[in-house]
Amino acid sequence: MSNIQYLSQEGYDKLDAELKDLKTRGRREIAADIAEARAKGDLSENAEYDAAKEAQGHMEDRITKLEDILANARILDAKDLDLSQVRVLTKVTILNKKMGKEMTYTLVSPNEADFAQGKISVDSPIGKGLLGKKVGEVAEVQVPAGKLELEIKKIEI
């Protein structure tokens, strides 16, 4: 039984495109690599063949994972979100009380997380700490560097 994955339409489309690419181009390229390695003779000592078969296994695992994610995906439309508290796909502005610094993050599913783009996973320590909080509340979040006190300043789409 798989968990429901909450995704934005953009996130769903990105994973779907990756899945289609792996099932077409990816499988075709690995089949060609295996055929080329097989043509080189004795498979018992053929490192290229072993590497191609291992790559095939990793790719098939990724295909299975993507199929599972997409089969259990629920696409959230940001305009339908309740902004009374921090939720998946909300953009939250927080104040790091210790540093006196404001930061803005969008909470996303683990598959869409991209810290460089300000998208943090709801499964991350900060994401878990912020979920369900309302404007004015302070989330105390334990991170490897210590405890953070993050005050919710704004919740938006």
VMD Tcl script that draws the C-alpha trace (Angstrom):
set ca {
  {0.00 0.00 0.00}
  {1.51 3.30 -1.06}
  {1.20 6.71 0.42}
  {-0.71 9.45 -1.30}
  {1.67 11.91 -2.93}
  {0.46 15.49 -3.10}
  {1.92 17.15 -6.17}
  {1.52 20.37 -8.05}
  {0.52 20.02 -11.70}
  {4.07 21.07 -12.63}
  {5.56 18.37 -10.39}
  {3.22 15.70 -11.76}
  {4.02 16.65 -15.35}
  {7.77 16.57 -14.66}
  {7.61 13.06 -13.15}
  {5.32 11.85 -15.95}
  {7.77 13.15 -18.58}
  {10.67 11.41 -16.82}
  {8.70 8.15 -16.74}
  {7.85 8.33 -20.45}
  {11.50 9.11 -21.29}
  {12.79 6.16 -19.26}
  {10.25 3.78 -20.81}
  {11.15 4.82 -24.36}
  {14.62 6.31 -24.82}
  {16.05 4.86 -21.60}
  {14.99 1.28 -22.27}
  {16.08 1.54 -25.91}
  {19.56 2.80 -24.96}
  {20.09 0.16 -22.28}
  {18.94 -2.60 -24.64}
  {21.49 -1.34 -27.17}
  {24.23 -1.27 -24.50}
  {23.40 -4.84 -23.45}
  {23.36 -6.06 -27.06}
  {26.70 -4.37 -27.74}
  {28.27 -5.89 -24.61}
  {26.81 -9.32 -25.41}
  {28.35 -9.15 -28.89}
  {31.80 -8.89 -27.30}
  {31.70 -12.54 -26.33}
  {32.12 -14.35 -23.01}
  {29.56 -12.91 -20.57}
  {31.21 -14.44 -17.48}
  {34.04 -11.87 -17.55}
  {32.30 -9.06 -19.40}
  {32.32 -5.97 -17.16}
  {30.45 -3.90 -19.75}
  {27.63 -6.46 -19.81}
  {27.46 -6.53 -15.99}
  {27.41 -2.71 -15.86}
  {24.67 -2.51 -18.49}
  {22.55 -5.09 -16.65}
  {23.05 -3.21 -13.37}
  {22.06 0.09 -15.04}
  {18.99 -1.67 -16.41}
  {18.03 -2.79 -12.90}
  {18.41 0.72 -11.50}
  {16.36 2.18 -14.33}
  {13.58 -0.40 -13.90}
  {13.52 0.38 -10.16}
  {13.12 4.09 -10.97}
  {10.33 3.31 -13.47}
  {8.51 1.25 -10.82}
  {8.92 4.06 -8.25}
  {7.65 6.71 -10.70}
  {4.66 4.54 -11.68}
  {3.81 4.13 -7.99}
  {4.13 7.86 -7.26}
  {1.99 8.84 -10.25}
  {-0.63 6.17 -9.51}
  {-1.02 7.55 -5.98}
  {-0.68 11.23 -6.86}
  {-3.24 13.82 -5.91}
  {-2.79 17.02 -7.85}
  {-3.33 20.08 -5.72}
  {-4.43 23.34 -7.23}
  {-2.89 26.22 -5.32}
  {-6.00 28.38 -5.76}
  {-8.03 25.85 -3.75}
  {-5.70 25.89 -0.75}
  {-6.81 27.04 2.68}
  {-4.26 29.66 3.69}
  {-5.19 29.72 7.38}
  {-2.23 27.43 8.11}
  {0.92 26.09 6.48}
  {0.13 23.20 4.09}
  {1.63 21.42 1.11}
  {2.10 23.92 -1.77}
  {1.75 27.01 0.43}
  {4.47 29.61 0.31}
  {5.47 30.57 3.82}
  {7.59 33.49 4.96}
  {9.36 32.75 8.21}
  {11.57 34.73 10.54}
  {14.55 32.89 11.96}
  {14.40 34.48 15.42}
  {18.01 33.68 16.32}
  {19.46 35.20 13.16}
  {16.79 37.87 12.67}
  {16.54 36.81 9.03}
  {13.37 36.31 6.95}
  {13.17 33.49 4.41}
  {10.43 32.32 2.10}
  {9.88 28.69 1.18}
  {7.24 26.71 -0.66}
  {6.40 23.38 0.98}
  {6.25 20.58 -1.57}
  {6.21 16.79 -1.76}
  {9.62 15.11 -1.41}
  {9.69 14.51 -5.18}
  {9.44 18.23 -5.94}
  {11.91 19.49 -3.32}
  {14.59 21.80 -4.71}
  {16.27 23.93 -2.06}
  {17.94 26.15 -4.67}
  {14.43 27.14 -5.88}
  {13.12 27.63 -2.34}
  {11.07 24.41 -2.43}
  {11.45 22.34 0.73}
  {10.01 18.91 1.39}
  {7.16 18.50 3.83}
  {9.19 15.50 5.09}
  {12.24 17.63 5.95}
  {12.71 18.72 9.58}
  {11.80 22.33 8.71}
  {8.85 21.23 6.55}
  {7.49 18.99 9.32}
  {7.92 21.78 11.86}
  {6.06 24.34 9.76}
  {3.11 22.15 8.69}
  {-0.12 23.14 10.40}
  {1.27 26.34 11.90}
  {-0.61 29.65 11.60}
  {0.65 33.20 11.11}
  {2.22 34.45 14.34}
  {3.02 30.96 15.66}
  {6.60 29.86 16.27}
  {7.84 26.48 15.07}
  {10.71 24.98 17.05}
  {12.64 22.79 14.67}
  {15.55 20.52 15.55}
  {18.17 20.50 12.79}
  {21.73 19.11 12.81}
  {23.09 22.57 13.73}
  {20.75 22.88 16.73}
  {17.25 24.16 17.43}
  {15.67 26.80 15.19}
  {12.83 29.09 16.23}
  {10.90 30.02 13.11}
  {8.08 32.53 13.39}
  {5.40 32.29 10.68}
  {5.09 35.77 9.15}
  {3.00 35.12 6.05}
  {1.22 32.23 4.28}
  {0.35 32.63 0.60}
  {0.01 30.82 -2.70}
}
mol new
graphics top color blue
foreach p $ca { graphics top sphere $p radius 0.5 }
foreach p [lrange $ca 0 end-1] q [lrange $ca 1 end] { graphics top cylinder $p $q radius 0.2 }
display resetview
